[in-house]
């Protein structure tokens, strides 16, 4: 029997000071000025001011960010950095 790979389409909706993103597989890093997330095949970087991750559900792929969003940009595939590389940076 063949295994089926489930792909999550992604979308984002910005309403007031709340950004909802679907299709998120992982949050690579976040701080008050930048949130970087992994999607199926590439990354997404949200930049702004007073950003905070309000909700993250990796089972459904939903991420909610509160704050003032200045830009949303796609990046190449997000590389996973090993713990050793982070420690000896």
Kinemage of the C-alpha trace (Angstrom):
@kinemage 1
@onewidth
@group {chain A} dominant
@subgroup {mainchain}
@vectorlist {calphas} color= white
{ca unk a 1} P 0.000 0.000 0.000
{ca unk a 2} L 1.329 3.453 -0.905
{ca unk a 3} L 1.713 6.168 1.672
{ca unk a 4} L 0.125 9.451 0.765
{ca unk a 5} L 1.939 12.655 1.546
{ca unk a 6} L -0.415 15.295 2.843
{ca unk a 7} L 0.473 18.750 1.642
{ca unk a 8} L -0.894 21.710 3.517
{ca unk a 9} L -1.735 24.680 1.364
{ca unk a 10} L -0.831 27.940 3.001
{ca unk a 11} L -2.589 31.257 3.214
{ca unk a 12} L -2.418 34.322 5.382
{ca unk a 13} L -4.985 36.829 6.558
{ca unk a 14} L -4.144 40.121 8.277
{ca unk a 15} L -6.946 41.746 10.226
{ca unk a 16} L -6.139 44.684 12.459
{ca unk a 17} L -3.079 43.650 14.448
{ca unk a 18} L -3.569 39.891 14.022
{ca unk a 19} L -1.974 37.768 11.284
{ca unk a 20} L -3.250 34.224 10.737
{ca unk a 21} L -1.066 31.887 8.686
{ca unk a 22} L -2.067 28.363 7.643
{ca unk a 23} L 0.195 25.624 6.307
{ca unk a 24} L 2.915 26.173 8.912
{ca unk a 25} L 5.077 23.136 9.668
{ca unk a 26} L 7.494 24.763 12.138
{ca unk a 27} L 8.446 28.073 13.724
{ca unk a 28} L 12.181 28.485 13.093
{ca unk a 29} L 12.591 31.507 15.377
{ca unk a 30} L 10.691 34.459 16.706
{ca unk a 31} L 11.424 37.741 18.416
{ca unk a 32} L 9.557 41.018 18.719
{ca unk a 33} L 10.698 42.271 15.276
{ca unk a 34} L 10.783 39.055 13.214
{ca unk a 35} L 9.081 35.672 13.017
{ca unk a 36} L 10.443 33.004 10.645
{ca unk a 37} L 8.353 29.937 9.860
{ca unk a 38} L 8.697 26.880 7.665
{ca unk a 39} L 6.062 25.975 5.143
{ca unk a 40} L 5.991 22.778 3.064
{ca unk a 41} L 8.716 23.732 0.571
{ca unk a 42} L 9.956 27.162 1.624
{ca unk a 43} L 10.126 29.648 4.429
{ca unk a 44} L 8.174 32.740 5.318
{ca unk a 45} L 9.540 35.705 7.279
{ca unk a 46} L 7.234 38.215 8.948
{ca unk a 47} L 8.812 41.496 10.029
{ca unk a 48} L 7.249 44.207 12.122
{ca unk a 49} L 7.057 45.703 15.576
{ca unk a 50} L 5.848 44.209 18.866
{ca unk a 51} L 5.278 40.800 17.248
{ca unk a 52} L 4.239 37.921 19.467
{ca unk a 53} L 3.237 34.359 18.664
{ca unk a 54} L -0.248 34.091 20.089
{ca unk a 55} L -1.205 30.606 18.918
{ca unk a 56} L 0.603 27.727 17.234
{ca unk a 57} L -0.959 24.402 16.333
{ca unk a 58} L 1.421 22.270 14.270
{ca unk a 59} L -1.203 19.524 13.913
{ca unk a 60} L -3.461 21.845 11.920
{ca unk a 61} L -0.663 24.128 10.683
{ca unk a 62} L -2.231 27.308 12.082
{ca unk a 63} L -0.104 30.150 13.457
{ca unk a 64} L -1.451 33.418 14.870
{ca unk a 65} L 0.851 36.408 15.286
{ca unk a 66} L -0.202 39.612 17.031
{ca unk a 67} L 1.517 42.944 16.411
{ca unk a 68} L 2.209 45.549 13.748
{ca unk a 69} L 3.234 43.741 10.545
{ca unk a 70} L 5.508 45.674 8.173
{ca unk a 71} L 6.384 42.962 5.646
{ca unk a 72} L 5.838 39.331 4.716
{ca unk a 73} L 8.446 37.688 2.485
{ca unk a 74} L 9.059 34.202 1.143
{ca unk a 75} L 12.515 32.708 1.522
{ca unk a 76} L 14.169 29.584 0.195
{ca unk a 77} L 13.844 26.314 2.050
{ca unk a 78} L 14.397 26.796 5.771
{ca unk a 79} L 17.497 24.934 6.943
{ca unk a 80} L 17.369 23.201 10.259
{ca unk a 81} L 20.358 24.269 12.318
{ca unk a 82} L 21.754 21.680 14.666
{ca unk a 83} L 22.060 22.438 18.354
{ca unk a 84} L 25.863 22.222 18.139
{ca unk a 85} L 25.991 24.833 15.377
{ca unk a 86} L 23.820 27.140 17.465
{ca unk a 87} L 26.022 26.670 20.526
{ca unk a 88} L 29.323 27.278 18.729
{ca unk a 89} L 28.155 30.150 16.555
